[in-house]
Amino acid sequence: MKQQIFPIVFLGTDKISLKGLNHLLHHPEFEIKGVVTQKEKRKGRGLYSRLPPVAQRAKDLSLPVLMPDNLKDPGFLSDVKNLKARWAVLLSYGKILPPEFLSLFPGRALNFHASLLPRWRGAAPVQRAIMAGDRELGMSLQVMKAQLDAGPLIGVRAFELTEQMDAIDAFKKMEFLIKELLSDLLGYMKGRCVPVPQKEGEVIYARKIDKKESQIVWNESAVNIFNKVRALVMGPQAYTFYKGKRVKIYKAKSCLESEGEACPGQIVDIGSDYIKVACQKSTLSVLQLQPESKKIMSAGDYIRGYNLKEGVYLGKDEKKQ
C-alpha cells in the first residue's frame, strides 16, 4: 500500500524551532511545503541582518519562506493557500496566530508547546516553570484554537526538572520530546487519536519575561534568586550591580544557612571559586558571572580581577561601599 504523505506548512523561528523542523524533514511521512518565520533582526555593533535559524534552513533547501508583518494580511493568507499544505505545525514561532490564519486549517493547525498544559500557557513557559520551582516540565502537542494555548491535547511528554537544570538544559530535553511526539502527531493526522480538552480550572499563564524582572532583589530568599538565575540564563539573564556596573549572573547555588547579622546583598564569604552573598535568611553562592562589557567568567577570575572583598554590597546597596 502506498505510504500516505502529509503536506505541512511549518511555523517557527528560533533554534528549538529548527530542531522540530529537522525532525519533520527527516520523517518520510511529512512533506514541508514552506515555512513561516519572523523577519531577520539586526544585531551587533554594525547592525547587520541575520536570518532566523528556520528561515536559513528553509532557504538552504530552496523551500518557500514567508516572513509576514501582519498575519491577517490578505496577501500573506493567499501565499499560504498557494503552498497547498493541508496541515500547519507550529513550534516556537513567537507570534499569536489570528482566526484568519487558523480558519485556513480547521482542526489541522497543531502546536508544540513547551509546558505541561494547561499549566503555563503563554510566552515563557520554561522560564516561569523554573522560577516557580516546578519539579516537572514537558511538552504538549495541541490542536490550536483562537484562545491562547487553550486547544485540546493530542499528546504530552514530561520529564523531571531537577535543581541542577537551568533553562538551557530544559530546552535540550525538549528536543527529544519533540521527536517522541511525532507519533502522536501522525496518530492525529491519520484519525487514530481523539484530542482531550484541557482542564480550565488548572490553567496558569506564563506571561512574557519583562527585563525589569531580571534584576536581583537580594532581600528575597536564596532559593527564589537561584531559580531566577537558572530560568533566565538564556536571556535576559539575572543581574545585579557592583560599584555602579551591571553584573550578570549565569550560575549560582542556593544555601539554606543564615549568615548572622549580614544584610541582604552583602558579600559574606569569598572562596577560590565562589562569592557568597546574603539573602533573606539564607545565602547564594555565585559561581559564574559576566561583568559589564566583559566576557562570561568564573567567580574565581572575577574575584582576582576586581579585588573583591568580604563585607561589600551588591545591588542597590553599592553606595554603602
Buried (B, 14 or more C-beta within 10 A) or exposed (E): EEEEEBBBBBBBBBBBBBBBBBBBBEBEBBBBBBBBBBEBEEEEEEEEEEBBBBBBBBEEEEBBBBBBEEBEEEEBBEBBEEBEBBBBBBBBBBBEBEEBBBEBBEBBBBBBBBBBBBBBBBBBBBBBBBBBEBEEBBBBBBBBBEEBBBBBBBBBBBBEBEBEBBBEBBBEBBBBBBBEBBEBBBBBBEEEBEBEEBEEEEBBBBEEBEEEBBBBBBBBBBBBBBBBBBBBBBEBBBBBBBEEEBBBBBBBBBBEEBBEEBEBBBBBBBEEEBBBBBBBEBBBBBBBBBBEEBEEBBBBBBBEEBEBEEEBBBBBBBEEE
